[in-house]
Amino acid sequence: MSEEGDSQPKKDSFAALRYKDFRAYIGMRFFFTFAYQMQAVIIGFYIYQITKSVFALGLVGLCEAVPAIGIALYGGYVADKSEKRKMLLVISALVLFASLVMFTVTMKSMGPYIHKGWIVPIIYFMIFLNGLARAFYGPATFTIYAHSIPREIYPNGSTWSSSSWQIASILGPAAGGLIYGFYGITAAFSVIIVVLLFSIVLIYLLRSYPPVFVPKESIWKSLSEGIDFVFKSKMMIWAMSLDLFSVFFGGAVALLPVFANDILKVGSQGLGIMRATSSLGAVLTMLAMAKFSPMGKPWRNLLIAVTGFGLSIICFGLSRIFFFSLIFLFTEGAFDSISVIIRGTIIQLLTPDHMRGRVSAVNSMFIGSSNEIGAFESGTAAKLLGTVPSVIFGGSMTILIVTITYFKTKKLIPLSLNEIQTPVEA
């Protein structure tokens, strides 16, 4: 561990940032997320412009979620027993390759060489490769985060890590929508490729993290240990389940291209602003939480935050005025950011070092791919019910899920952060 920050005051809002490895970690995560979020915006809008199909938008999420979920447990197993920096370099190289292919097939100059009917299938396959990378990326970064700072400042680190992710989620979609709108998709993909290269440089600045887990039994037994650990922790399994089902039904973000193009009629520039506004609400709230922690009564605050998230989704679906839509997207992002920090802190505190990769893999199956599964649900529901009714339905189901969770977890509501059982290090 770096010697920086060893004597930081207990309530230092910048405690985590005083560690060199943590700064490299959030910088790497920032650039990777920026590129990823930018790509999500331009691909969603590009595919909708070509197909005019909400179901095609849903398939974007499904193509990424299937591999991300399908091999998530194996990704966690590999992360536990592998050197993390090399693992991240391989992952980043795969994502860079996928972006280069999409950059090539969407270039207008490639029209004579690539049949138009092949463009969307090729993009879907590249998104599938991104899903494969995601299955390994989450467990690797989860472990690096845990070793970059001391356990006692995990809540502060979670705030800064989530803020880095959210700032990238503001700038990425905004840049994607604006560059796509003014300069075209080729220019947008050029920026994505450059930003991914910055991320790879920062990975080189990370320390080498040797594995703390050496498997002594079969891979299946090792994987089952991670699953058993999660399902035996009531707080952990309910936190994951709450996020899974709320995002599954509240995944209105996947339909933003439809709102931007057909309902609010603000084009790709408006789409970038809409995506960025949600993340702006999240990052401003997270910066506030660096000073005012939501961890006093974490479970109570988590239920309140997810309820606010569901109500914001319903109000967004009902809005026909761009300004009001932005307000509801802002509050949706703000409430979501509170739940992200609470869940992230709880899971980090409850997970022993030798199981971080496998627990993160289970978490990825619940949370990491819930956005993509939610995107598929939103696209399917929009096709069956219509765009606006599907969003209102999703928000209503989110509130129903919170209500069920409240009655199932009443004993967790009065617990403070200090009362959460932390594991003994292996």
C-alpha positions as CSV (number, residue, x, y, z in Angstrom):
1,M,0.0,0.0,0.0
2,S,1.2,3.5,-0.8
3,E,2.4,5.5,2.2
4,E,0.4,8.5,1.0
5,G,-2.6,9.2,3.2
6,D,-1.6,6.9,6.1
7,S,-2.4,9.6,8.7
8,Q,-5.4,11.2,7.1
9,P,-8.1,12.6,9.4
10,K,-11.1,10.4,9.8
11,K,-13.5,12.7,8.0
12,D,-11.2,13.8,5.2
13,S,-13.4,14.2,2.2
14,F,-10.4,13.7,-0.1
15,A,-8.9,10.7,1.8
16,A,-9.2,8.2,-1.1
17,L,-7.6,10.6,-3.6
18,R,-4.4,10.8,-1.5
19,Y,-3.5,7.3,-2.7
20,K,-1.6,7.1,-6.0
21,D,-3.0,3.8,-7.1
22,F,-6.6,5.0,-6.4
23,R,-6.0,8.0,-8.6
24,A,-4.7,5.9,-11.4
25,Y,-7.7,3.5,-11.0
26,I,-10.4,6.3,-11.2
27,G,-8.5,7.9,-14.1
28,M,-8.5,4.6,-16.0
29,R,-12.2,4.0,-15.1
30,F,-13.1,7.6,-16.2
31,F,-11.6,7.2,-19.7
32,F,-12.9,3.7,-20.2
33,T,-16.4,4.7,-19.1
34,F,-16.3,7.9,-21.2
35,A,-15.6,5.9,-24.4
36,Y,-18.1,3.2,-23.4
37,Q,-21.0,5.7,-22.7
38,M,-20.2,7.7,-25.8
39,Q,-20.3,4.6,-27.9
40,A,-23.7,3.5,-26.4
41,V,-25.3,6.8,-27.4
42,I,-24.1,6.9,-31.0
43,I,-24.7,3.2,-31.6
44,G,-28.3,3.4,-30.2
45,F,-29.1,6.5,-32.3
46,Y,-27.4,5.1,-35.4
47,I,-29.3,1.7,-35.2
48,Y,-32.6,3.5,-34.6
49,Q,-32.0,5.8,-37.6
50,I,-31.3,2.8,-39.8
51,T,-34.0,0.4,-38.6
52,K,-36.7,2.7,-37.0
53,S,-37.4,-0.2,-34.6
54,V,-37.6,0.0,-30.8
55,F,-37.1,-3.7,-30.7
56,A,-33.8,-3.3,-32.6
57,L,-32.7,-1.0,-29.7
58,G,-33.7,-3.6,-27.2
59,L,-31.5,-6.1,-29.1
60,V,-28.5,-3.9,-28.5
61,G,-28.8,-4.5,-24.8
62,L,-29.5,-8.2,-25.2
63,C,-26.4,-8.7,-27.4
64,E,-24.2,-7.3,-24.6
65,A,-26.0,-8.8,-21.7
66,V,-26.0,-12.5,-22.9
67,P,-22.2,-12.9,-22.8
68,A,-21.8,-10.6,-19.8
69,I,-24.1,-12.7,-17.8
70,G,-23.3,-16.1,-19.4
71,I,-19.6,-16.1,-18.4
72,A,-19.7,-13.6,-15.5
73,L,-18.9,-16.3,-12.9
74,Y,-16.0,-17.6,-14.9
75,G,-14.8,-14.0,-15.2
76,G,-14.8,-13.6,-11.4
77,Y,-12.9,-16.9,-11.0
78,V,-10.3,-15.8,-13.5
79,A,-10.0,-12.4,-11.8
80,D,-9.4,-14.0,-8.4
81,K,-6.6,-16.1,-9.6
82,S,-5.0,-13.7,-12.1
83,E,-2.8,-10.7,-12.2
84,K,-5.2,-7.8,-12.5
85,R,-3.2,-5.3,-14.6
86,K,-2.5,-7.8,-17.4
87,M,-6.1,-8.8,-17.3
88,L,-7.3,-5.2,-17.8
89,L,-4.9,-4.7,-20.7
90,V,-6.4,-7.7,-22.5
91,I,-9.9,-6.5,-21.8
92,S,-9.2,-3.0,-23.1
93,A,-7.5,-4.4,-26.2
94,L,-10.7,-6.4,-27.0
95,V,-12.9,-3.3,-26.5
96,L,-10.6,-1.2,-28.7
97,F,-10.7,-3.9,-31.4
98,A,-14.6,-3.8,-31.4
99,S,-14.5,0.0,-31.6
100,L,-12.1,-0.1,-34.6
101,V,-14.4,-2.5,-36.4
102,M,-17.5,-0.4,-35.8
103,F,-15.5,2.7,-36.9
104,T,-14.7,0.9,-40.1
105,V,-18.1,-0.5,-41.0
106,T,-20.0,2.8,-40.3
107,M,-17.7,4.9,-42.5
108,K,-19.5,6.3,-45.6
109,S,-16.4,5.6,-47.7
110,M,-16.8,1.9,-47.0
111,G,-20.3,1.9,-48.7
112,P,-19.0,0.2,-51.9
113,Y,-17.2,-2.5,-49.9
114,I,-19.7,-3.4,-47.2
115,H,-23.3,-4.5,-48.0
116,K,-25.7,-2.2,-46.0
117,G,-27.6,-5.3,-44.7
118,W,-24.4,-6.5,-42.9
119,I,-23.7,-3.3,-41.0
120,V,-26.2,-3.8,-38.2
121,P,-25.4,-7.6,-37.7
122,I,-21.6,-6.6,-37.5
123,I,-22.4,-4.0,-34.9
124,Y,-24.4,-6.5,-32.9
125,F,-21.5,-8.9,-32.9
126,M,-19.0,-6.2,-31.8
127,I,-21.4,-5.4,-28.9
128,F,-21.4,-9.1,-28.1
129,L,-17.6,-8.9,-27.9
130,N,-17.9,-5.9,-25.6
131,G,-20.2,-8.0,-23.4
132,L,-17.5,-10.7,-23.2
133,A,-15.0,-8.0,-22.1
134,R,-17.5,-6.7,-19.5
135,A,-17.7,-10.2,-17.9
136,F,-14.0,-9.9,-16.9
137,Y,-13.8,-6.1,-16.5
138,G,-16.1,-5.8,-13.5
139,P,-14.4,-8.4,-11.3
140,A,-10.9,-7.1,-12.2
141,T,-11.7,-3.5,-11.4
142,F,-13.7,-4.5,-8.2
143,T,-10.5,-6.2,-6.9
144,I,-8.2,-3.3,-7.9
145,Y,-10.4,-0.8,-6.1
146,A,-10.3,-2.9,-2.9
147,H,-6.5,-3.0,-2.8
148,S,-5.9,0.7,-3.8
149,I,-7.2,2.1,-0.5
150,P,-7.5,1.0,3.2
151,R,-10.8,-0.6,4.2
152,E,-11.7,2.2,6.6
153,I,-12.1,4.7,3.7
154,Y,-14.1,2.4,1.4
155,P,-17.2,4.7,1.8
156,N,-15.2,7.7,0.7
157,G,-13.5,5.8,-2.1
158,S,-16.9,4.5,-3.3
159,T,-18.1,8.1,-3.5
160,W,-15.1,9.2,-5.6
161,S,-15.1,6.1,-7.8
162,S,-18.8,6.5,-8.5
163,S,-18.4,10.2,-9.2
164,S,-15.6,9.5,-11.7
165,W,-17.9,7.0,-13.4
166,Q,-20.8,9.5,-13.4
167,I,-18.7,12.4,-14.7
168,A,-17.6,10.2,-17.6
169,S,-21.3,9.3,-18.1
170,I,-22.1,13.0,-18.4
171,L,-19.3,13.9,-20.8
172,G,-19.5,10.7,-22.8
173,P,-23.1,10.9,-23.9
174,A,-23.0,14.7,-24.4
175,A,-19.8,14.4,-26.6
176,G,-21.3,11.4,-28.5
177,G,-24.6,13.2,-29.3
178,L,-23.0,16.5,-30.2
179,I,-20.1,15.1,-32.3
180,Y,-22.5,12.7,-34.0
181,G,-24.9,15.5,-34.7
182,F,-22.4,18.0,-36.0
183,Y,-19.6,15.9,-37.5
184,G,-21.0,12.4,-38.1
185,I,-20.4,9.0,-36.7
186,T,-16.9,8.6,-38.1
187,A,-15.6,11.6,-36.1
188,A,-17.4,10.2,-33.0
189,F,-15.7,6.8,-33.2
190,S,-12.4,8.5,-33.8
191,V,-12.7,10.2,-30.4
192,I,-13.8,6.9,-28.8
193,I,-10.6,5.2,-30.0
194,V,-8.3,8.0,-28.7
195,V,-10.0,8.0,-25.3
196,L,-9.6,4.2,-25.0
197,L,-5.9,4.6,-25.7
198,F,-5.7,7.0,-22.8
199,S,-7.4,4.4,-20.6
200,I,-4.8,1.8,-21.6
201,V,-1.9,4.2,-20.7
202,L,-3.4,4.6,-17.2
203,I,-3.6,0.8,-16.8
204,Y,0.2,0.7,-17.2
205,L,0.5,3.1,-14.2
206,L,-1.3,0.7,-11.9
207,R,0.7,-1.5,-9.6
208,S,0.8,-5.2,-10.3
209,Y,-1.8,-7.0,-8.2
210,P,-0.9,-10.6,-7.7
211,P,-3.7,-13.1,-7.0
212,V,-4.7,-13.7,-3.4
213,F,-6.7,-16.8,-4.3
214,V,-5.0,-20.0,-5.4
215,P,-7.7,-22.6,-6.4
216,K,-7.3,-25.9,-4.6
217,E,-10.4,-27.5,-5.9
218,S,-12.4,-27.7,-9.1
219,I,-13.5,-24.5,-10.9
220,W,-17.2,-25.5,-10.2
221,K,-16.6,-25.7,-6.4
222,S,-14.7,-22.4,-6.5
223,L,-17.6,-20.8,-8.3
224,S,-20.2,-22.3,-6.0
225,E,-18.3,-20.8,-3.0
226,G,-18.9,-17.3,-4.4
227,I,-22.6,-18.0,-5.1
228,D,-23.1,-19.5,-1.6
229,F,-21.4,-16.6,0.0
230,V,-23.7,-14.0,-1.6
231,F,-26.9,-16.0,-1.0
232,K,-26.1,-16.5,2.7
233,S,-25.9,-12.7,3.2
234,K,-29.4,-11.3,3.4
235,M,-28.3,-7.7,3.0
236,M,-26.1,-8.4,0.0
237,I,-28.7,-10.6,-1.9
238,W,-31.5,-8.2,-1.3
239,A,-29.4,-5.2,-2.4
240,M,-28.5,-7.0,-5.6
241,S,-32.1,-8.1,-6.2
242,L,-33.4,-4.6,-5.6
243,D,-31.1,-3.2,-8.2
244,L,-31.7,-6.0,-10.7
245,F,-35.5,-5.6,-10.8
246,S,-35.7,-1.9,-10.4
247,V,-33.3,-1.3,-13.4
248,F,-34.9,-4.2,-15.3
249,F,-38.3,-2.5,-15.2
250,G,-37.1,1.1,-15.0
251,G,-34.7,1.0,-18.0
252,A,-36.1,4.0,-19.8
253,V,-32.6,5.1,-20.9
254,A,-32.7,2.6,-23.7
255,L,-35.7,4.4,-25.2
256,L,-34.2,7.8,-25.1
257,P,-33.4,7.7,-28.8
258,V,-37.2,7.3,-29.4
259,F,-38.1,10.2,-27.1
260,A,-35.4,12.4,-28.7
261,N,-36.4,11.5,-32.3
262,D,-40.1,11.0,-32.2
263,I,-41.7,12.4,-29.0
264,L,-39.6,15.4,-27.9
265,K,-38.1,15.9,-31.4
266,V,-34.8,17.2,-30.3
267,G,-32.5,15.0,-32.5
268,S,-29.1,13.5,-31.6
269,Q,-27.9,16.7,-29.9
270,G,-30.9,16.6,-27.6
271,L,-30.3,12.9,-27.0
272,G,-26.8,13.7,-25.8
273,I,-28.1,16.4,-23.5
274,M,-30.7,14.0,-22.1
275,R,-28.2,11.3,-21.4
276,A,-25.8,13.8,-19.8
277,T,-28.5,15.4,-17.6
278,S,-29.2,12.1,-15.9
279,S,-25.5,11.7,-15.1
280,L,-25.3,15.3,-14.1
281,G,-27.9,14.7,-11.4
282,A,-25.9,11.7,-10.3
283,V,-22.5,13.3,-10.1
284,L,-23.7,16.5,-8.3
285,T,-25.4,14.3,-5.7
286,M,-22.3,12.1,-5.3
287,L,-20.1,15.1,-4.8
288,A,-22.5,16.3,-2.1
289,M,-22.4,12.8,-0.5
290,A,-18.6,13.1,-0.2
291,K,-19.4,15.6,2.5
292,F,-22.8,14.3,3.6
293,S,-22.7,10.5,3.7
294,P,-26.0,8.5,3.1
295,M,-24.5,5.7,5.2
296,G,-26.1,6.6,8.5
297,K,-29.0,4.3,7.9
298,P,-28.0,2.7,4.7
299,W,-30.9,0.3,4.1
300,R,-33.5,2.9,4.8
301,N,-31.9,5.4,2.5
302,L,-31.5,2.8,-0.2
303,L,-35.3,2.1,-0.2
304,I,-36.0,5.8,-0.3
305,A,-33.6,6.4,-3.2
306,V,-35.0,3.6,-5.3
307,T,-38.6,4.8,-4.7
308,G,-37.5,8.3,-5.9
309,F,-35.9,6.6,-9.0
310,G,-39.2,4.9,-9.9
311,L,-41.3,8.1,-9.5
312,S,-38.8,10.0,-11.7
313,I,-39.2,7.4,-14.4
314,I,-43.0,7.7,-14.3
315,C,-42.9,11.5,-14.5
316,F,-40.4,11.4,-17.4
317,G,-42.7,9.1,-19.3
318,L,-45.6,11.5,-18.9
319,S,-43.7,14.6,-19.8
320,R,-44.0,16.2,-23.3
321,I,-41.9,19.3,-22.6
322,F,-38.1,19.0,-23.0
323,F,-37.3,21.1,-20.0
324,F,-39.4,19.1,-17.7
325,S,-38.1,15.8,-19.1
326,L,-34.6,17.0,-18.3
327,I,-35.6,17.8,-14.7
328,F,-37.0,14.3,-14.3
329,L,-33.9,12.7,-15.8
330,F,-31.8,14.8,-13.4
331,T,-33.7,13.5,-10.4
332,E,-33.6,9.9,-11.7
333,G,-29.8,10.2,-11.9
334,A,-29.6,11.8,-8.4
335,F,-31.7,9.0,-6.7
336,D,-29.8,6.3,-8.6
337,S,-26.5,7.7,-7.5
338,I,-27.5,7.4,-3.8
339,S,-28.4,3.7,-4.3
340,V,-25.1,3.1,-6.2
341,I,-23.0,4.4,-3.4
342,I,-24.9,2.5,-0.7
343,R,-24.9,-0.8,-2.5
344,G,-21.2,-0.5,-3.5
345,T,-20.1,0.3,0.0
346,I,-22.2,-2.6,1.5
347,I,-20.8,-5.1,-1.0
348,Q,-17.2,-4.0,-0.5
349,L,-17.5,-4.2,3.3
350,L,-19.1,-7.6,3.3
351,T,-16.7,-9.3,0.8
352,P,-13.4,-10.9,1.9
353,D,-10.3,-10.3,-0.3
354,H,-10.0,-13.9,-1.5
355,M,-13.5,-13.9,-2.9
356,R,-13.8,-10.4,-4.4
357,G,-13.6,-11.6,-8.0
358,R,-16.3,-14.2,-7.6
359,V,-18.6,-12.1,-5.5
360,S,-18.2,-9.2,-8.1
361,A,-19.1,-11.7,-10.8
362,V,-22.4,-12.6,-9.0
363,N,-22.9,-8.9,-8.5
364,S,-22.4,-8.3,-12.2
365,M,-25.0,-11.0,-13.0
366,F,-27.5,-9.1,-10.9
367,I,-26.4,-5.4,-11.4
368,G,-23.7,-5.1,-14.1
369,S,-26.0,-6.4,-16.9
370,S,-29.3,-5.2,-15.5
371,N,-29.1,-2.1,-17.7
372,E,-28.8,-4.2,-20.8
373,I,-31.5,-6.7,-19.8
374,G,-33.6,-3.7,-18.8
375,A,-32.9,-2.2,-22.3
376,F,-34.2,-5.4,-23.9
377,E,-37.3,-5.4,-21.6
378,S,-37.9,-1.7,-22.5
379,G,-37.6,-2.4,-26.2
380,T,-40.0,-5.4,-26.0
381,A,-42.5,-3.6,-23.8
382,A,-42.4,-0.5,-26.1
383,K,-43.2,-2.7,-29.1
384,L,-46.1,-4.4,-27.2
385,L,-47.5,-1.5,-25.2
386,G,-46.1,1.6,-26.9
387,T,-43.2,3.7,-25.8
388,V,-44.8,6.0,-23.2
389,P,-47.0,3.2,-21.6
390,S,-43.9,1.0,-21.3
391,V,-42.0,3.6,-19.4
392,I,-44.9,4.3,-17.0
393,F,-45.3,0.6,-16.5
394,G,-41.6,0.2,-15.7
395,G,-41.6,3.0,-13.1
396,S,-44.7,1.6,-11.5
397,M,-43.1,-1.9,-11.3
398,T,-40.0,-0.4,-9.7
399,I,-42.1,1.1,-6.9
400,L,-43.8,-2.3,-6.4
401,I,-40.4,-4.0,-6.1
402,V,-39.4,-1.5,-3.4
403,T,-42.6,-2.1,-1.5
404,I,-42.0,-5.9,-1.6
405,T,-38.4,-5.4,-0.5
406,Y,-39.5,-3.1,2.4
407,F,-41.8,-5.8,3.9
408,K,-39.1,-8.5,3.4
409,T,-36.2,-6.6,5.0
410,K,-37.8,-4.5,7.8
411,K,-35.1,-5.7,10.3
412,L,-32.4,-4.1,8.1
413,I,-33.9,-0.7,8.1
414,P,-32.7,0.6,11.5
415,L,-29.1,-0.7,11.0
416,S,-26.2,1.8,10.9
417,L,-23.1,1.3,8.8
418,N,-21.1,0.3,12.0
419,E,-23.7,-2.4,12.7
420,I,-23.1,-4.1,9.3
421,Q,-21.0,-7.3,9.9
422,T,-17.6,-7.0,8.1
423,P,-15.7,-10.2,7.2
424,V,-12.5,-11.4,8.8
425,E,-9.7,-11.1,6.2
426,A,-8.4,-14.4,4.9
